Amino acid sequence: MEYIKLNNGVIMPQIGFGTIGLTDEIEANEVILNAINAGYRLFDTAQGYGNEAIVGQAIKNSPIPRDELFITTKLWLADATYEKAKLSIQGSLDRLQLDYIDLFLIHHPYNDIYGAYRALTEFYKAGKVRAIGVSNLYPDRLIDFVKFNEITPQVNQVEIHLLHQQDSAIEIMNKYSVQAQAWMPLARGHKAIFENPYVQGLAAKYN
């Protein structure tokens, strides 16, 4: 596994395992264990997925030490205010059965994301969250967010894949030392991406 150093020095695995749609406890435990055995160390969930408790139990059952795993979750937009976020962040810690979360993102740029980020910052300073960031934030809003917050987001998780490469957005993120993280990096197989000659060429080149 290769790793990336975030702007606060935290080391994040370069490839992660998304858990959206994983809602059965027995299946989740098996799937996550198989993913760990395959080499995955980053597991991505969200309050909006409705599976934090299931993912947390699977992580608890893992044979891998906690400090070798990197757990990401995301704040749902309905809780994106200062007061609601404080309760919601603690709720994620409780459901995941974790003393700390490696990366906590604001899932969508709606509601009072500045208030929610202040709450995230407090958990970050308390050591209950190792890295904080945003998701789906367009470049103009990201610039504002960086300029008007005490702590620069470590990550902006956005849709990036071969059919949607977001070069200009990534350039802005790099300028402000915000790590771009791709969701849907294989485009979920849409538009026959695996039949694309360029993709097939890359697959052959890198085996």
C-alpha positions as CSV (number, residue, x, y, z in Angstrom):
1,M,0.0,0.0,0.0
2,E,1.3,3.5,-0.8
3,Y,0.6,6.4,1.4
4,I,0.1,10.2,1.2
5,K,1.1,12.8,3.8
6,L,-1.6,15.3,4.5
7,N,-0.9,19.0,5.3
8,N,-0.9,18.2,9.1
9,G,1.5,15.3,8.8
10,V,-1.1,12.5,9.1
11,I,-0.3,9.6,6.7
12,M,-3.3,8.4,4.7
13,P,-3.5,5.2,2.5
14,Q,-3.6,6.1,-1.2
15,I,-6.4,3.6,-1.9
16,G,-9.5,3.1,0.2
17,F,-12.5,0.8,0.4
18,G,-15.9,2.5,0.2
19,T,-18.8,1.0,2.1
20,I,-21.8,2.7,0.6
21,G,-24.6,0.2,0.2
22,L,-23.1,-2.2,2.8
23,T,-26.0,-2.6,5.3
24,D,-26.0,-6.2,6.4
25,E,-23.9,-6.9,9.5
26,I,-22.8,-10.4,8.5
27,E,-22.0,-9.4,5.0
28,A,-20.2,-6.3,6.1
29,N,-18.0,-8.3,8.5
30,E,-17.1,-10.7,5.7
31,V,-16.5,-8.1,3.1
32,I,-14.4,-5.8,5.3
33,L,-12.3,-8.8,6.5
34,N,-11.8,-9.8,2.9
35,A,-10.8,-6.3,2.0
36,I,-8.3,-6.2,4.9
37,N,-6.8,-9.5,3.7
38,A,-6.5,-8.0,0.2
39,G,-4.4,-5.2,1.6
40,Y,-7.0,-2.4,2.2
41,R,-6.3,-0.2,5.2
42,L,-8.6,2.8,4.6
43,F,-12.3,2.3,5.0
44,D,-14.8,5.0,4.1
45,T,-18.2,5.3,5.6
46,A,-20.7,8.2,6.3
47,Q,-23.6,9.0,8.5
48,G,-25.7,9.2,5.3
49,Y,-24.9,5.6,4.5
50,G,-26.6,4.4,7.6
51,N,-23.9,1.8,8.3
52,E,-21.4,3.3,10.8
53,A,-22.4,0.8,13.5
54,I,-22.0,-2.1,11.1
55,V,-18.7,-0.9,9.8
56,G,-17.5,-0.2,13.3
57,Q,-18.3,-3.7,14.5
58,A,-16.5,-5.2,11.5
59,I,-13.4,-3.0,12.3
60,K,-13.6,-4.1,15.9
61,N,-13.6,-7.8,14.7
62,S,-10.6,-7.1,12.5
63,P,-7.3,-9.0,13.3
64,I,-5.4,-5.8,12.2
65,P,-4.4,-3.4,15.1
66,R,-6.5,-0.2,15.1
67,D,-3.5,2.1,14.5
68,E,-2.9,0.3,11.2
69,L,-6.4,1.2,9.9
70,F,-7.6,4.5,8.6
71,I,-11.3,5.2,9.1
72,T,-13.2,8.0,7.3
73,T,-16.7,9.1,8.0
74,K,-18.8,12.1,7.0
75,L,-21.2,14.6,8.6
76,W,-24.7,14.5,7.1
77,L,-26.0,17.8,5.8
78,A,-28.9,18.0,8.2
79,D,-26.4,18.2,11.1
80,A,-24.2,20.8,9.5
81,T,-24.5,23.5,12.2
82,Y,-22.2,24.1,15.2
83,E,-24.5,22.6,17.9
84,K,-25.9,19.7,15.9
85,A,-22.4,18.8,14.5
86,K,-21.0,18.5,18.0
87,L,-23.6,15.9,18.9
88,S,-23.4,14.2,15.5
89,I,-19.6,13.8,15.5
90,Q,-19.8,12.2,19.0
91,G,-22.6,10.0,17.6
92,S,-20.3,8.8,14.9
93,L,-17.5,8.0,17.4
94,D,-20.1,6.0,19.5
95,R,-21.5,4.1,16.5
96,L,-18.1,3.2,15.2
97,Q,-17.0,2.2,18.7
98,L,-13.8,4.2,18.2
99,D,-11.7,6.5,20.5
100,Y,-10.8,8.5,17.4
101,I,-11.7,8.8,13.8
102,D,-8.8,9.3,11.3
103,L,-10.6,11.6,8.8
104,F,-14.0,13.4,9.3
105,L,-15.4,15.2,6.4
106,I,-18.4,17.5,5.9
107,H,-20.3,15.4,3.3
108,H,-22.0,18.2,1.3
109,P,-21.5,22.0,1.1
110,Y,-25.0,22.9,2.4
111,N,-26.4,24.3,5.6
112,D,-24.0,26.0,8.1
113,I,-20.8,24.3,7.0
114,Y,-18.7,27.0,8.8
115,G,-20.4,26.3,12.1
116,A,-20.0,22.5,11.5
117,Y,-16.3,23.0,10.7
118,R,-15.8,24.8,14.0
119,A,-17.2,21.8,15.8
120,L,-15.0,19.5,13.8
121,T,-12.0,21.7,14.7
122,E,-12.8,21.3,18.4
123,F,-12.8,17.5,18.1
124,Y,-9.6,17.7,16.0
125,K,-7.9,19.8,18.7
126,A,-9.1,17.3,21.4
127,G,-7.5,14.4,19.5
128,K,-10.7,12.7,18.7
129,V,-10.3,13.3,15.0
130,R,-6.9,13.1,13.3
131,A,-7.7,15.0,10.1
132,I,-10.7,17.1,9.0
133,G,-12.0,18.2,5.6
134,V,-14.8,18.6,3.2
135,S,-16.5,16.8,0.4
136,N,-17.9,18.0,-2.9
137,L,-16.6,21.6,-2.4
138,Y,-16.1,23.4,-5.7
139,P,-12.9,25.5,-6.1
140,D,-14.4,28.9,-5.5
141,R,-16.1,27.8,-2.2
142,L,-12.9,25.9,-1.2
143,I,-10.8,29.0,-1.5
144,D,-13.3,30.9,0.7
145,F,-13.3,28.0,3.1
146,V,-9.5,28.0,3.4
147,K,-9.3,31.7,3.8
148,F,-12.0,32.0,6.5
149,N,-11.1,29.0,8.8
150,E,-8.4,28.6,11.4
151,I,-7.4,25.2,10.1
152,T,-7.0,24.4,6.4
153,P,-8.9,21.3,5.4
154,Q,-6.7,18.3,5.0
155,V,-8.9,16.7,2.3
156,N,-11.5,17.6,-0.2
157,Q,-13.2,14.4,-1.4
158,V,-14.7,14.9,-4.9
159,E,-15.8,12.8,-7.9
160,I,-12.6,12.1,-9.9
161,H,-12.1,9.4,-12.5
162,L,-10.8,9.0,-16.0
163,L,-14.1,10.4,-17.4
164,H,-14.1,13.3,-15.0
165,Q,-10.6,14.3,-14.2
166,Q,-11.1,17.7,-12.6
167,D,-7.6,19.0,-13.4
168,S,-8.4,22.7,-12.6
169,A,-10.0,21.8,-9.3
170,I,-7.0,19.7,-8.3
171,E,-4.7,22.5,-9.2
172,I,-6.6,24.8,-6.8
173,M,-6.4,22.1,-4.1
174,N,-2.7,21.7,-4.6
175,K,-2.2,25.4,-4.3
176,Y,-3.8,25.5,-0.9
177,S,-2.3,22.1,0.3
178,V,-5.7,20.4,0.4
179,Q,-5.4,16.8,-0.6
180,A,-7.8,15.7,-3.4
181,Q,-9.4,12.4,-2.7
182,A,-11.5,10.6,-5.4
183,W,-14.9,9.2,-4.8
184,M,-16.1,6.8,-7.5
185,P,-12.6,6.5,-8.9
186,L,-13.7,3.6,-11.2
187,A,-16.9,5.6,-12.3
188,R,-18.9,2.6,-10.9
189,G,-18.4,1.0,-14.3
190,H,-20.5,3.7,-16.0
191,K,-20.3,4.5,-19.7
192,A,-18.5,1.1,-20.3
193,I,-15.4,2.5,-18.8
194,F,-13.7,-0.9,-18.6
195,E,-14.3,-1.4,-22.3
196,N,-12.6,2.0,-23.1
197,P,-9.5,1.3,-25.2
198,Y,-7.4,3.8,-23.1
199,V,-8.5,2.1,-19.9
200,Q,-7.7,-1.3,-21.3
201,G,-4.3,0.0,-22.4
202,L,-3.6,1.2,-18.9
203,A,-4.7,-2.2,-17.4
204,A,-2.3,-4.0,-19.8
205,K,0.5,-1.6,-19.1
206,Y,0.3,-2.0,-15.3
207,N,-0.9,-5.6,-15.3
